[in-house]
Amino acid sequence: MTSTASKPSVSKLPAWAGSFGIQIILALIVGLALGLLARQLGGDPKTDPNGLVTTLSTIGSSYVSILKAAVVPLIFTAVVSSIANLRQVTNAARLAWNTLLWFAITSLIAVTIGIFLGVLFQPGSGTGTATPEEYTGKSGDWWSFLIGLFPSNFLGLSASTKAAESGALTTSVSFNVLQILVIAIVVGIAALKVGKAADPFLKLNGSALAVIQKVLWWIIRLAPIGTVGLIGNAVATYGWTTMGSLVKFTVAIYVGLALVMFVVYPIIVRTHGLSIKQYFSGVWPAVQLGFVSRSSIGTLPLTQRVTERNLGVPRAYASFAVPLGATTKMDGCAAIYPAVAAIFVAQFFGIQLDLGQYLLIVLVSVLGSAATAGTTGAVVMLTLTLSTLGLPLAGVGLLLAVDPIVDMGRTALNVAGQALVPTIVAKRQGILDEELYNAPRNGNPFADDSDEELANLTTADGADPQREPANA
């Protein structure tokens, strides 16, 4: 007689519980509750923090640290790889110049909108928060910013030594993102000029980029944990009233993002004789995935695919322009966001900005787009902007509390712009496949929906937050 052992039933979590967007919302709620609890436990969050405040602060700062750790190798490998792809393009120099020019033009428009909204909404005013003691009132200047673009060593690293209260000396190492960008551009151009002799180096660089993208995706998945620490620490440190200012800041950011995506971009598309409807239907699968993944690099494979197969940009050119855009074309993270954020921090701490500082915001945003590096969040770009303007860096931790919510919209706009510029340049240079651009979508993510793996990245409801982007 045989008996069949019944398998124990395994309960599965509902599908919504694994949604990245739901996880972020739950993390915000948990962080808010823990922050309020931490305030009730007593102690000064700045000078004598209790155990919960210390825990929240450690979780938040640790997440930011591992996020920033991916910036240096990501920028270097992605930019070198993008420049190397120019070997496959006819009239490479002209296409590269026009691509960078349109990157700058759209960034200039976006940062101007950001400054206008920051002044209009006044998101950081009326808080009554005292200016930090370490604030010296010294603002940055044009020459310091420009001189800082030139690296003093190959890795763009700098070290500083400080004496602790105990008398011990501590040394910290930091990096300049823009200097790393300059180094990557020079190395990429050199590899382009060397030719076949550089093939082994470029193959190694491509492999390194793939590995870094995989690590970056893992970091993205940790965002809900980091959010709990960041929002909890912000509430515990600055109090409930701070949340009102952060809500105004978030609204100002999303208004700016909407203006660029649904007003500026359509005007650019239409003035070049292209269909606005076809542009949005073509780029929408990548925009959706960018919104939920919060990573331009993670969305890169899909962005490049829609640019080629929906918008009609030749593959040889798209393989240069789209990866380069994923590291340097950031209308959301590097134009609107730093403009509104810098004005918010100045207003929050009661600091008046002058005309020179507003112009410096524009310069930093247009030239410093690569500081975002396609990662989730714009920590490095925000730090660069505040330090250049001489504003208190304490504002970084404050704004990171709502960064996951803001970053969804920012990344969606970034991705839309990364597909827009190659399309416009291809149209202007007469190499755009307009028949493919105008091809009917019929509800499919691609005009030629033969690639099942990439087609499955989107569903009838939009991007699937459970699926890791190909090659992410």
Secondary structure as GFF3:
##gff-version 3
##sequence-region A 1 472
A	DSSP	three_ten_helix	15	18	.	.	.	ID=ss1
A	DSSP	alpha_helix	20	40	.	.	.	ID=ss2
A	DSSP	alpha_helix	51	69	.	.	.	ID=ss3
A	DSSP	alpha_helix	71	84	.	.	.	ID=ss4
A	DSSP	three_ten_helix	85	88	.	.	.	ID=ss5
A	DSSP	alpha_helix	92	121	.	.	.	ID=ss6
A	DSSP	alpha_helix	142	147	.	.	.	ID=ss7
A	DSSP	beta_strand	157	163	.	.	.	ID=ss8
A	DSSP	beta_strand	169	175	.	.	.	ID=ss9
A	DSSP	alpha_helix	177	194	.	.	.	ID=ss10
A	DSSP	three_ten_helix	195	198	.	.	.	ID=ss11
A	DSSP	alpha_helix	199	221	.	.	.	ID=ss12
A	DSSP	alpha_helix	223	238	.	.	.	ID=ss13
A	DSSP	alpha_helix	241	259	.	.	.	ID=ss14
A	DSSP	pi_helix	260	264	.	.	.	ID=ss15
A	DSSP	alpha_helix	265	271	.	.	.	ID=ss16
A	DSSP	alpha_helix	276	293	.	.	.	ID=ss17
A	DSSP	alpha_helix	296	309	.	.	.	ID=ss18
A	DSSP	alpha_helix	315	328	.	.	.	ID=ss19
A	DSSP	pi_helix	332	336	.	.	.	ID=ss20
A	DSSP	alpha_helix	337	348	.	.	.	ID=ss21
A	DSSP	alpha_helix	355	367	.	.	.	ID=ss22
A	DSSP	three_ten_helix	369	372	.	.	.	ID=ss23
A	DSSP	alpha_helix	379	389	.	.	.	ID=ss24
A	DSSP	alpha_helix	394	399	.	.	.	ID=ss25
A	DSSP	three_ten_helix	400	402	.	.	.	ID=ss26
A	DSSP	alpha_helix	403	428	.	.	.	ID=ss27
A	DSSP	alpha_helix	434	437	.	.	.	ID=ss28
A	DSSP	alpha_helix	452	455	.	.	.	ID=ss29
A	DSSP	beta_strand	458	459	.	.	.	ID=ss30
A	DSSP	beta_strand	462	463	.	.	.	ID=ss31
###
